[in-house]
Amino acid sequence: MFLGHFGVGFGAKRFAPRTSLGTLFLAAQFIDLLWPSLLLLGFERVAIVPGITTVTPLDFTHYPWTHSLLAVVIWGLLFGAIYYLVKRYRVGAWVCGLAVITHWVLDLLLHRPDLPLLPGGDYRAGLGLWNSLAATLVIEMAVFVVGLALYLRTTTATDRIGSIGLWSLVGFLLVVYTGNLFGDPPPSVAAIAWLGQAQWLLIAWGYWIDRHRSLRSGA
C-alpha cells in the first residue's frame, strides 16, 4: 500500500490538529521508511518475482523488524512516546502511535500471506487483495480520498503555497502510484531500497505544506 498510508496521514490531522502533517506522514509511513535502510544493511530481504501478485512483483521474504505485528506495535509505542516527550501533546502522541500501527492493518488487507505476527514466528498473515487490481484501487483510493477530505475540512490555505503545494503533492502521489501499478518491475533490490529513501522528500513536503495552512474554525 502507498496512497492509503498517506491518506491516513492526511486524515489524522482531524484528530490531532496541533500535529504537523509532516509528522503525521512520518508516523503513517514510518515502517516503510525504516524498511529500505534495513534492506541496504541486509537485515531484511525482498525478491523481485514478476507475476507473484497482480499488482506488485515484490516477494517480501524476510522483514520481521519492520513488518511483524509485534514490531510495529513497539515502533508505534516508541514513536508516540518520543513525540510526547518532545511536544507534550498527549492527543498527538496517541494519534501518531496509532498511525504507525494502522500501517500494518492496511498492509494486512493487500499483502499476500507474508506479514509475520512475531519476529521469528512461522505464521504469516495477509488477505491478498493485491491479487485483484480493482480491489486494490478501491481500498487505496477510498482511504486516500477520505483522509484528504478530512484534512481539507480541518485546514485551510493561508497563502498560495498552502493551496498549490497541497494539490501538487496530491498530483505527485497519484503519478507515483500509477507508475508503481503500471510501470516495469524495479531493476534490482538496491534500486527499491534507494527509491524508498526518496520518501523522506514527501515527509518534508508535508511539513512545508502545513506551515502554509491554518486550522479551520472549530477544528
matplotlib code that plots the C-alpha trace (Angstrom):
import matplotlib.pyplot as plt

x = [0.0, 1.2, -1.6, -3.6, -0.8, -0.6, -4.4, -4.0, -1.5, -3.9, -6.9, -5.0, -4.8, -8.5, -7.8, -4.5, -4.9, -1.8, 0.5, 2.2, 1.2, 4.8, 4.9, 1.6, 3.1, 6.2, 4.1, 1.9, 4.8, 7.3, 7.9, 8.2, 10.8, 12.7, 12.5, 14.7, 17.6, 17.3, 17.3, 20.5, 22.1, 21.0, 18.8, 15.6, 15.1, 12.8, 12.8, 11.6, 9.2, 7.1, 3.6, 3.7, 0.6, -1.4, -0.3, 3.3, 6.2, 7.7, 8.1, 8.6, 10.7, 12.0, 11.0, 10.4, 11.9, 9.7, 6.6, 5.8, 2.8, 4.7, 7.5, 5.0, 3.2, 6.5, 7.5, 4.1, 4.6, 8.1, 7.0, 4.2, 6.3, 9.1, 6.6, 5.0, 8.4, 9.3, 5.9, 4.0, 0.8, -0.9, -3.5, -0.9, 1.2, -1.7, -2.7, 0.9, 1.4, -1.9, -0.9, 2.2, 0.2, -2.5, 0.2, 0.2, -3.6, -3.8, -1.0, -2.9, -5.7, -3.5, -0.4, -0.4, 0.2, 3.7, 3.2, 4.6, 3.0, 6.2, 9.8, 11.0, 7.5, 6.2, 2.7, 2.2, -0.9, -2.4, -5.7, -4.1, -6.1, -3.0, -4.2, -7.1, -6.2, -9.8, -10.0, -6.6, -7.6, -10.9, -9.1, -6.2, -8.3, -11.0, -8.6, -6.7, -9.8, -11.4, -8.1, -7.6, -11.2, -10.7, -7.5, -9.4, -12.2, -9.6, -7.3, -7.4, -4.6, -3.2, -1.5, -1.0, 1.7, -0.7, -3.1, -0.7, 1.7, -1.0, -2.6, 0.9, 1.6, -1.7, -0.9, 2.6, 1.4, -1.1, 1.6, 4.0, 1.2, 0.2, 3.8, 4.1, 1.0, 1.7, 5.4, 8.1, 9.3, 12.2, 15.6, 17.1, 16.6, 19.1, 17.1, 14.0, 15.9, 17.3, 13.9, 12.3, 14.7, 13.2, 10.0, 11.7, 11.2, 7.4, 7.7, 9.5, 6.8, 4.2, 5.9, 6.3, 2.6, 1.4, 3.3, 1.2, -2.2, -4.1, -6.8, -10.4, -12.7, -13.8, -11.1]
y = [0.0, 3.5, 6.0, 4.6, 5.3, 8.9, 9.1, 8.0, 10.9, 13.4, 12.2, 12.0, 15.8, 15.9, 14.1, 15.8, 19.3, 20.6, 18.0, 18.8, 17.0, 16.1, 14.3, 12.5, 11.4, 10.2, 8.2, 6.6, 5.7, 5.0, 1.3, 1.8, 4.5, 2.2, -0.8, 0.5, 1.1, -2.4, -3.7, -1.9, -3.2, -6.8, -7.2, -7.7, -9.2, -8.9, -10.6, -9.4, -12.0, -10.7, -12.2, -13.1, -10.9, -8.9, -5.5, -5.9, -8.1, -8.0, -11.1, -9.9, -12.9, -11.5, -8.3, -9.2, -5.9, -3.6, -5.5, -8.1, -7.1, -7.1, -5.0, -2.5, -2.1, -1.5, 1.1, 2.8, 3.0, 4.3, 6.9, 8.1, 8.2, 10.2, 12.6, 13.2, 13.8, 16.4, 18.1, 17.4, 16.9, 13.8, 13.6, 14.0, 11.2, 8.8, 9.6, 9.3, 6.0, 4.6, 5.9, 3.7, 0.7, 1.3, 0.7, -3.0, -3.2, -1.6, -3.8, -6.8, -6.1, -6.1, -8.3, -12.0, -14.0, -12.7, -10.4, -12.1, -11.7, -12.1, -11.7, -15.3, -16.7, -19.0, -17.7, -15.2, -13.1, -11.3, -11.2, -10.9, -8.2, -7.4, -10.3, -8.0, -4.7, -3.5, -4.3, -2.7, 0.5, 0.6, 0.2, 2.6, 5.3, 5.1, 5.6, 8.3, 10.3, 10.1, 11.1, 14.0, 15.2, 15.2, 17.2, 19.8, 20.0, 20.6, 23.1, 26.0, 27.6, 30.8, 31.7, 30.2, 27.9, 26.3, 25.5, 24.9, 22.9, 20.6, 19.9, 19.4, 16.8, 15.1, 15.0, 13.8, 10.9, 9.9, 9.9, 7.8, 5.4, 5.0, 4.4, 1.7, 0.0, 0.0, 0.5, -2.1, -4.1, -2.5, -3.4, -4.5, -4.7, -1.9, 0.3, -0.5, 0.5, 3.8, 4.8, 4.0, 6.6, 9.2, 9.1, 11.4, 14.1, 13.5, 13.9, 17.3, 18.3, 17.6, 19.9, 22.6, 22.5, 22.5, 25.7, 27.4, 26.2, 27.1, 25.3, 26.0, 27.4, 24.6, 22.2]
z = [0.0, -0.8, -1.3, 1.7, 4.1, 3.0, 3.3, 7.0, 7.5, 5.9, 7.9, 11.2, 11.2, 12.0, 15.3, 16.2, 14.7, 16.5, 14.9, 11.7, 8.5, 8.1, 11.4, 10.6, 7.3, 9.1, 11.5, 8.9, 6.7, 9.4, 8.9, 5.1, 5.8, 8.1, 5.8, 2.9, 5.3, 6.7, 3.2, 2.4, 5.6, 4.9, 7.9, 5.8, 2.4, -0.6, -4.0, -7.4, -8.8, -11.7, -11.5, -7.9, -7.5, -10.0, -8.5, -7.3, -8.3, -4.8, -2.7, 0.9, 2.1, 5.4, 7.2, 10.9, 12.3, 10.4, 9.4, 12.1, 14.1, 17.4, 16.0, 14.5, 17.8, 19.6, 16.9, 17.4, 21.2, 20.8, 18.2, 20.4, 23.5, 21.8, 20.2, 23.7, 25.3, 22.6, 22.1, 25.4, 23.3, 24.5, 21.8, 19.1, 20.7, 20.7, 17.1, 15.9, 17.7, 16.2, 12.7, 12.9, 13.8, 11.2, 8.6, 9.4, 9.4, 5.9, 4.7, 6.0, 3.5, 0.5, 1.1, 0.3, 3.5, 4.2, 7.2, 10.4, 13.7, 15.7, 14.7, 14.1, 14.1, 11.4, 11.0, 8.1, 7.6, 4.6, 2.8, -0.6, -2.3, -4.4, -6.5, -7.7, -9.3, -8.9, -5.2, -4.6, -6.3, -4.3, -1.0, -1.7, -3.3, -0.6, 2.3, 0.4, -0.6, 2.8, 4.5, 2.1, 2.7, 6.4, 6.0, 3.8, 6.4, 9.2, 7.5, 5.0, 3.0, 4.3, 1.0, -2.5, -1.3, 1.1, -1.9, -4.8, -2.6, -1.4, -4.8, -6.3, -3.6, -4.3, -8.0, -7.5, -5.2, -7.8, -10.6, -8.5, -7.6, -11.2, -12.2, -9.4, -10.7, -14.4, -14.8, -15.3, -12.3, -10.4, -11.8, -8.5, -4.8, -4.3, -6.6, -4.4, -1.3, -2.7, -4.2, -0.8, 0.8, -1.5, 0.5, 3.0, 0.5, 0.8, 4.6, 4.1, 1.6, 4.3, 6.8, 4.1, 3.2, 6.8, 7.5, 4.9, 6.1, 9.3, 11.3, 10.3, 13.0, 15.4, 14.2]

ax = plt.figure().add_subplot(projection="3d")
ax.plot(x, y, z, "-o")
ax.set_aspect("equal")
plt.show()
